Structure formats: structure tokens, C-alpha cells
């Protein structure tokens, strides 16, 4: 059920993404390789498409070189207006739109359907980013982690999700809480890495109705785990349930109570009861 709700939430966010691509915030920061569509009202010879070069500049008619890299859409419009007004046009009306987004990207890795590098198209939230990557797979865990490089300028690929020296965790959010609005739908920045870990699991064997592998969630007790497996059968020994757990490289059998917590990779066994 959780997966169905999350898919619906991601589908809704994809509609929002499409809308955002048409109306990009004036606060979007332009960078190299972005393509701008600049229109000067009633001045077709000054209007057209301009690709931002590697140094952040464009060549614009009349005023020559204009540095646009690192500036917002609003700042670019204001600068072009002022420079055209200074000796070229009276009351120029300038509109700047981003026709193609190429300068900013994020990396979405782990258990998503379309992992890899994804271009940021305007302001992007975490839920929208997951939608861009096709949403979590059936093997995904219960949380999503957003890591941000400490040196964004030197980032050419995804950061190591376990490396605290090169990046920092800016968000660790439950997927359930994200889609239900209980967790902040954080804004994703250029260079961020979004990591959806594989689900951790536990195993239930013996005299239960549905023995098998189940997704581990924090707070899972033996009682909850057995409930996921359909409960103990009439031939199962409720009082002799045990867990096989790897401790310091050694497998140990532990007798447990129903309220004890289950750990990832535990094997819960319900033996046959004595008659």
C-alpha cells in the first residue's frame, strides 16, 4: 500500500515538474551551456537564442560581451535593460527565458528506476527529483538520503554516500513521511546526490503461515515480524521462538520475547511445539 501511495504522489509531482519547466523562477541561476531566449520588444534584430559559453558570457548585439553566468534571470534582464538604455534604446523591454537547461544537474543513485545524472530544470524539490528518476524500485528501503558535496566546484559525479569527508548529509527522510507531507520536501541544489538505499531485510522460517523474506523497518519487534509472516501456526511453539544473528562475525542463536527488536538480516525461527 505504501508503494501505491508513493507512486501516486510521484505521478502528481511529475505534473508539477512539467509546469515548473514552463515557468522557471526568476531566481534561477544561469550557468555555462544553458541556452537563453532573449526578447527585446519590437527589436527583432536584438532578439534570439544565446548559448552561455564556458566563461559564463554571451555575445549580445550592440553591447557586445555580457557576463550572465552566476546571475539570476532577473539580474540578467535588469542588466540588459540598463545597458541598452544607456545610449541605444529608449525604455527597452527585455524578457529572458531559459530555453534549455544544461548547466546544473543532480545525481540520483541507488534503488530508483532511472539512476544517473539528471539536469535541474529550474527549482527542483526532492519529490520532483525522485519522479524524474522514475521513482523507487520494489527493492528500495524506507528512506531517502540527500548528500551535498563540501566542494561543489570539484564535483563531476555522485558523491560516495558513506564518505563524510567529501560530502555532508543535508536530509535523511522517510519515504512514507515525504509522500504524506510529514517531512519537508527539501529543495535540491546543483551537485547534490540523492541516494535511495536498498531495503534491509529479515527472514522468518519455521511454523508460520507465510515464511519468507521481509523488509526491515526501524522499530520492528518479533511480534510485528511474525505478523508480517501471517502469524504462528497451530503447530508452532510461541514460547521457543529464537533469532539467529551475526554478531562480530559469528552466528549466534538468541532466545527472544515478542517485544524484542529485530535487526537487519536476522533469521527468526519458530520451532514445532511439543505435543
N, C-alpha and C positions, 0 to 999 in steps of 0.2 A: 504493500500500500504506500509505503514511504517513497518508493521509486516512482510510482504513478504520479503522486502529487508533485514530486520534484520535476518530472518530465513536463507536466503541465505548466509549472512555474517557469521553466526554461523556455517553453514554447511562447509564453506570454512575453518573456524578456526579449525574445528574438524580434517580436513586433516592435518593441521599444527601440532595439538596436537599429532596425530599418528606418525608423522615424528620426533617430539621432543622426544618421548618416546624411539626411536631407537638411537638417537644421543644426549645424555644428555651432557650439558655443563660441562667442566672440573671444572667449578666453583661451581657446585652443592655441598652443604654442607651435609655430611653424618651424620646420627643420629641413635639412638637406633632402632632396629628392621628392619633396611634396610638390604637387602641381597646383598652382593658384590660377583661378579665373578672375581676372580683374576687369571691372567695367567702369568706364568713366562716362557718365550720362551725356548723350549727344556728341560723343567723341569716339567714333568707331576706330579711328586710327590709333587711339591710345588704349584700346580695349583688346583683350586676348588672353591666351594661356601662357603662363610663365612657370618654368621649372626651376625650383630653388637649387642652386649649384652647391658643390661640396663646401664652399666657404660661407654659405648662408646668403649669398647675394643673388640678385636678378638684374638684368639689363632692361630698363624701362625707357620708352620713348621720351624725348625732351630732357628728362632729368638724369639720364644715364644710369649709373650704378646705384642700387638701393639695397641696403642690408636688411633682410627680412628674417633671417634665421634667429631663433631665440626670442622672437617677438610674437605677440598675440595678433589675432585677426584685427581686433580693434586698433591696436597700436600701428599696424601696417596701414590701415585705412586712414588714420589720422596723419601719419607721416606723408603719405602720398598726397593727401588733400593739401597740406601745408606747403609742400614743395611745388605742387602745380599752381597753387595760388600765388606763390612768390615769383610773379613775373610771366606766367604762362596763360592761366585761365582765371576768369572771374567766377567766383563761387562754384568751384568744381564739386561734383557729387560722385564720390568714389565708393564702389562696392567691391569687397574682396570675399571670394568663396574658395574653399579648398575643394578642388575637383578630384584630386587623387591623394590619398594619404599613404605616404611611403616612408616617412622619417621615423615614426615611433612604433614600437612593437613590444609585445609581451610573449613570454614563453609559458605554455600550458602543457604540463607533463604528468605522467602517471596514468591512472585509470580513467581516461577520457576517450571518447570515440575518435577524435581527430587531434592527437597530440602534436606539438610542434610550435613553430613561431607564428604568431598572429599579429597582424597590423592593427594598431589602435586607430579607430576612425572616430575622432572626437573624444568626448568624455566617455569613459567606459567603467561600468561597475563590475563587481565580482560575478554577480549573477549573469550579466550580459556576456562576460568573458567565457564562462562555462558554456553558455549557449553557443558562442562562436565555435567552441571545440566539440560541439555535438552532445554535450552533457556527459555525466559519469557513466562508466560501463557497469555491468552487473557485478563485476568483481571489486567495485570501489568500496572503500571504507566509509566511515561515518563522518569524516571531517575533510576540510579543505584548508590548505596552508598557503599563505601568500608570503613570499620572501622577497626582500629588496636588497640589491647589491649596495655595499658600502662605497663602492667606487663606480657609479653608473657609467662614467666616460669610458671605462675599460671593459665594459660588458659586451661580449659579442654572442653569447649563448646563454642557456639557462644556468642558474647557479646550482651548486650542489645542495640539495635540501638538508643535508646533515652538517654543512660547513658553516659554523658560526663566525669564522674569521673573515670570510669574504662577503657574507650577507647577514641580514637580521630578519627575524620573523616580525612582520607587521600585522598579521592576522592569523589566527587559528580558530576556525569557525566550524561548528556542526552544520552539516548539510541540511539536516532537519530544521534547525533554528534559522538558517539562511532563507529557506523557501517559505517558512512560516512567519517571517518578519520578526522573529525574536532576537536575531543577531543583525548587526549593522551590515548593510550591503556596501562594503567599502569601495572607494574609487581606486582603480588600478592605474599605475603610472608606467611610463616608458621604462623598459628594462626589468620590470617585475617578473618573477617566476611564480606561477600558480601550480601547486602540487596536490594532486588527489591520490593519496596512498591507497595501496591495495588493502582490502579488508583483512583484518586479523580474524582468525577462526579458532574454534574449539571443536572437539569431536565427542559424540555421545554414542556409546556402544552398549550392548547387553540387552537386558529385558526392558526395553522401552518400545513404544509403538512405532516410532519413526527414527531409527538410528541413522546417523549420518554426520555431515559437516555443517556447522552453523556459524554465522557471522558473530564475532565477539564484539560487544559494546561495553563501555565502561559502566561498572555497577552491576554487571550480570552475576547473579547468585546461582548456586547449584539448583535451587528451586526453579528459577527462571529458565535456566538451561534445559532442565528436564521437561519443562512445559513446552519449550520450543520443539522438543523431540516427541511431543504427544503424550508425555507422562509415562509413569511406570506401569507396566502391565501387571495383571493379577499374579503372575509368576515371579515378579521382581522383588528383591529384598531391599525395601526402602531404608532399613536401618544399617545396611552394609555398603552403601554407595561409597565409591572411592575414586580418587583422581590420580592419574599417572602424569607427573610433571617433570620437566627437565630442570634440574637445579645444579648450577655450577658444572654443567656438562654431564651430569649423571641423572638417570631416570629414577624417580622415587615414587612409591605408592603412598598416597596420603588418604587416611580416612577422614571424611568430611561431614559437616552438618548442612542442612538445607540452606542455612543463611550465609554460609561461607562464600567468598567471592571466587569467581572463576577467572583464570588468567589466560591470555592468548596461548594457543597450542596445547592447552590441557586436553587430556582424554578422560572423560567421565564414564565410569563403568558401573552399570547396575547388575550385580550378580543375581543368580537364581536363588530364591528364598528356600529355606529348609521346610520340608513338609513334616 
